[in-house]
Amino acid sequence: MPQRVICQGCSYVLYEGTEFNSPGEIIQQYNCTCPKCGKRLSFLPLDIEVKPVNK
């Protein structure tokens, strides 16, 4: 199942792929900061939306 993790601040795609990666791992790859807008990325899931991806 495809997974997409985006920055809540600017909608930058931090990760997109079929391999499951935990959001914590993805956030750590970016040193807890969005590379596009500089927003601090949080490990706490404050706003998560799960929906199917149409291809």
DSSP file (Angstrom, degrees, kcal/mol; ACC not computed):
  #  RESIDUE AA STRUCTURE BP1 BP2  ACC     N-H-->O    O-->H-N    N-H-->O    O-->H-N    TCO  KAPPA ALPHA  PHI   PSI    X-CA   Y-CA   Z-CA
    1    1 A M              0   0    0      0, 0.0    16,-0.1     0, 0.0     0, 0.0   0.000 360.0 360.0 360.0 128.9    0.0    0.0    0.0
    2    2 A P        -     0   0    0      0, 0.0     2,-0.4     0, 0.0    16,-0.2  -0.285 360.0-159.4 -64.0 148.7    1.5    3.4   -1.0
    3    3 A Q  E     -A   17   0A   0     14,-3.0    14,-2.2    16,-0.1     2,-0.4  -0.988   8.8-172.8-131.4 139.4    2.4    5.8    1.8
    4    4 A R  E     -A   16   0A   0     -2,-0.4     2,-0.5    12,-0.2    12,-0.2  -0.995   3.4-169.7-134.3 129.0    2.8    9.6    1.6
    5    5 A V  E     -A   15   0A   0     10,-2.8     9,-2.4    -2,-0.4    10,-1.7  -0.980  16.0-178.0-117.8 123.7    4.1   11.8    4.5
    6    6 A I  E     -A   13   0A   0     -2,-0.5     2,-0.3     7,-0.2     7,-0.2  -0.869  32.4-104.6-123.8 155.6    3.8   15.5    3.9
    7    7 A C     >  -     0   0    0      5,-2.4     4,-1.9    -2,-0.3     5,-0.1  -0.604  22.4-146.3 -73.4 131.8    4.7   18.6    5.8
    8    8 A Q  T  4 S+     0   0    0     -2,-0.3    -1,-0.1     1,-0.2    33,-0.0   0.752  94.9  54.7 -71.4 -23.6    1.6   20.2    7.4
    9    9 A G  T  4 S+     0   0    0      1,-0.1    -1,-0.2     3,-0.1    -2,-0.0   0.916 131.2   1.6 -76.9 -45.1    3.1   23.7    6.9
   10   10 A C  T  4 S-     0   0    0      2,-0.1    -2,-0.2    29,-0.0    -1,-0.1   0.401  90.7-116.0-128.9   0.2    3.8   23.7    3.2
   11   11 A S     <  +     0   0    0     -4,-1.9     2,-0.2     1,-0.2    -3,-0.1   0.651  53.9 163.6  69.2  17.6    2.6   20.3    1.8
   12   12 A Y        -     0   0    0      1,-0.1    -5,-2.4    -6,-0.1     2,-0.8  -0.474  44.2-118.1 -63.3 134.9    6.2   19.3    0.8
   13   13 A V  E     +A    6   0A   0     -7,-0.2    -7,-0.2     1,-0.2     3,-0.1  -0.689  34.3 178.1 -81.2 109.5    6.3   15.5    0.3
   14   14 A L  E    S+     0   0A   0     -9,-2.4     2,-0.3    -2,-0.8    -8,-0.2   0.813  70.8   2.4 -80.3 -33.1    8.7   14.1    2.8
   15   15 A Y  E     +A    5   0A   0    -10,-1.7   -10,-2.8     2,-0.0     2,-0.3  -0.972  58.8 171.9-155.2 140.1    8.2   10.5    1.8
   16   16 A E  E     +A    4   0A   0     -2,-0.3     2,-0.3   -12,-0.2   -12,-0.2  -0.928  33.5  99.6-148.1 125.3    6.2    8.7   -0.9
   17   17 A G  E    S-A    3   0A   0    -14,-2.2   -14,-3.0    -2,-0.3     4,-0.1  -0.983  71.3 -98.1 176.6 178.8    6.5    5.0   -1.6
   18   18 A T  S    S+     0   0    0     -2,-0.3     2,-0.4   -16,-0.2    -1,-0.1   0.644  91.5  90.7 -94.4 -17.8    5.2    1.5   -1.2
   19   19 A E  S    S-     0   0    0    -16,-0.1     2,-0.5    -3,-0.1   -16,-0.1  -0.653  83.2-120.7 -78.9 131.9    7.6    0.5    1.6
   20   20 A F        +     0   0    0     -2,-0.4     2,-0.4   -18,-0.0    -2,-0.1  -0.620  36.4 174.2 -77.7 123.8    6.2    1.3    5.1
   21   21 A N        -     0   0    0     -2,-0.5    -4,-0.1    -4,-0.1    -6,-0.0  -0.989  34.1-115.0-123.8 136.5    8.4    3.7    7.1
   22   22 A S     >  -     0   0    0     -2,-0.4     4,-1.9     1,-0.1     3,-0.5  -0.415  22.8-121.4 -68.6 146.6    7.2    5.0   10.4
   23   23 A P  H  > S+     0   0    0      0, 0.0     4,-2.7     0, 0.0     5,-0.2   0.859 113.5  59.5 -56.0 -34.5    6.6    8.8   10.5
   24   24 A G  H  > S+     0   0    0      1,-0.2     4,-2.0     2,-0.2     5,-0.1   0.899 105.1  47.8 -60.5 -41.5    9.3    9.0   13.3
   25   25 A E  H  > S+     0   0    0     -3,-0.5     4,-1.6     2,-0.2    -1,-0.2   0.901 112.7  48.8 -65.0 -41.2   11.9    7.5   11.0
   26   26 A I  H  X S+     0   0    0     -4,-1.9     4,-0.9     1,-0.2    -2,-0.2   0.919 110.6  50.0 -66.5 -43.7   11.0    9.9    8.2
   27   27 A I  H ><>S+     0   0    0     -4,-2.7     5,-2.3     1,-0.2     3,-0.8   0.894 108.0  53.9 -61.9 -40.8   11.1   12.9   10.5
   28   28 A Q  H ><5S+     0   0    0     -4,-2.0     3,-1.8     1,-0.2    -1,-0.2   0.850  99.4  62.3 -63.3 -34.2   14.5   11.9   11.8
   29   29 A Q  H 3<5S+     0   0    0     -4,-1.6    -1,-0.2     1,-0.3    -2,-0.2   0.814 107.9  43.9 -60.6 -28.9   15.9   11.7    8.2
   30   30 A Y  T X<5S-     0   0    0     -4,-0.9     3,-1.5    -3,-0.8    -1,-0.3   0.208 116.9-113.1-101.1  14.3   15.1   15.4    7.9
   31   31 A N  T < 5 -     0   0    0     -3,-1.8    -3,-0.2     1,-0.3    -2,-0.1   0.848  68.1 -65.6  57.1  36.6   16.5   16.3   11.4
   32   32 A C  T 3 <S+     0   0    0     -5,-2.3     9,-2.6     1,-0.1     2,-0.4   0.669 116.6 101.3  62.5  21.6   13.0   17.2   12.6
   33   33 A T  B <  S-B   40   0B   0     -3,-1.5     7,-0.2    -6,-0.3    -1,-0.1  -0.998  77.2-117.1-138.1 132.7   12.8   20.2   10.2
   34   34 A C     >  -     0   0    0      5,-2.7     4,-1.5    -2,-0.4    -7,-0.0  -0.500  20.3-144.9 -65.2 128.9   11.0   20.5    6.8
   35   35 A P  T  4 S+     0   0    0      0, 0.0    -1,-0.2     0, 0.0   -21,-0.0   0.701  94.4  44.9 -70.9 -17.3   13.7   21.1    4.1
   36   36 A K  T  4 S+     0   0    0      3,-0.1    -2,-0.0     1,-0.0    -3,-0.0   0.913 130.8  12.1 -91.5 -49.9   11.4   23.4    2.2
   37   37 A C  T  4 S-     0   0    0      2,-0.1    -1,-0.0   -25,-0.0    -3,-0.0   0.571  90.8-123.6-109.9 -10.0    9.7   25.7    4.8
   38   38 A G     <  +     0   0    0     -4,-1.5     2,-0.1     1,-0.3     3,-0.0   0.484  53.5 155.7  83.0   2.2   11.8   25.1    7.9
   39   39 A K        -     0   0    0     -6,-0.1    -5,-2.7     1,-0.1     2,-0.3  -0.367  50.9-108.7 -63.3 139.4    8.8   24.1   10.0
   40   40 A R  B     -B   33   0B   0     -7,-0.2     2,-0.4    -2,-0.1    -7,-0.3  -0.562  31.8-139.4 -69.9 127.1    9.6   21.9   13.0
   41   41 A L        -     0   0    0     -9,-2.6     2,-0.3    -2,-0.3   -34,-0.0  -0.737  17.2-144.6 -91.2 137.5    8.4   18.4   12.3
   42   42 A S        -     0   0    0     -2,-0.4     4,-0.1     2,-0.1   -15,-0.1  -0.765  19.3-150.4-108.3 146.5    6.8   16.6   15.3
   43   43 A F  S    S+     0   0    0     -2,-0.3   -19,-0.1     2,-0.1    -1,-0.1   0.668  79.3  91.8 -80.2 -18.7    6.8   13.0   16.4
   44   44 A L  S    S-     0   0    0      1,-0.1     2,-1.7   -20,-0.0     3,-0.2  -0.661  81.7-131.4 -81.9 122.9    3.4   13.5   18.0
   45   45 A P        +     0   0    0      0, 0.0     3,-0.2     0, 0.0    -1,-0.1  -0.546  44.6 155.1 -76.3  89.3    0.6   12.6   15.6
   46   46 A L  S    S+     0   0    0     -2,-1.7     2,-0.3     1,-0.3    -3,-0.0   0.818  73.1  17.3 -84.2 -33.5   -1.6   15.7   16.0
   47   47 A D  S    S+     0   0    0     -3,-0.2     2,-0.5     2,-0.0    -1,-0.3  -0.806  73.3 168.0-145.4  97.2   -3.3   15.6   12.7
   48   48 A I        -     0   0    0     -2,-0.3     2,-0.5    -3,-0.2     0, 0.0  -0.937  11.0-171.3-115.6 133.1   -3.2   12.4   10.7
   49   49 A E        -     0   0    0     -2,-0.5     2,-0.5     2,-0.1    -2,-0.0  -0.989   2.2-168.0-123.8 125.4   -5.3   11.7    7.6
   50   50 A V        +     0   0    0     -2,-0.5    -2,-0.0     2,-0.0     0, 0.0  -0.959  23.3 148.1-114.0 121.9   -5.4    8.3    6.1
   51   51 A K        -     0   0    0     -2,-0.5    -2,-0.1     0, 0.0     2,-0.1  -0.986  48.8 -91.3-149.7 156.3   -7.0    8.0    2.7
   52   52 A P        -     0   0    0      0, 0.0     2,-0.6     0, 0.0    -2,-0.0  -0.361  35.3-131.6 -69.4 148.6   -6.6    5.9   -0.4
   53   53 A V        -     0   0    0    -51,-0.1     2,-0.5    -2,-0.1   -50,-0.0  -0.896  15.1-145.4-102.4 124.7   -4.3    7.1   -3.1
   54   54 A N              0   0    0     -2,-0.6     0, 0.0     1,-0.1     0, 0.0  -0.766 360.0 360.0 -90.1 130.7   -5.7    7.0   -6.7
   55   55 A K              0   0    0     -2,-0.5    -1,-0.1     0, 0.0    -2,-0.0   0.368 360.0 360.0-117.5 360.0   -3.2    6.2   -9.4
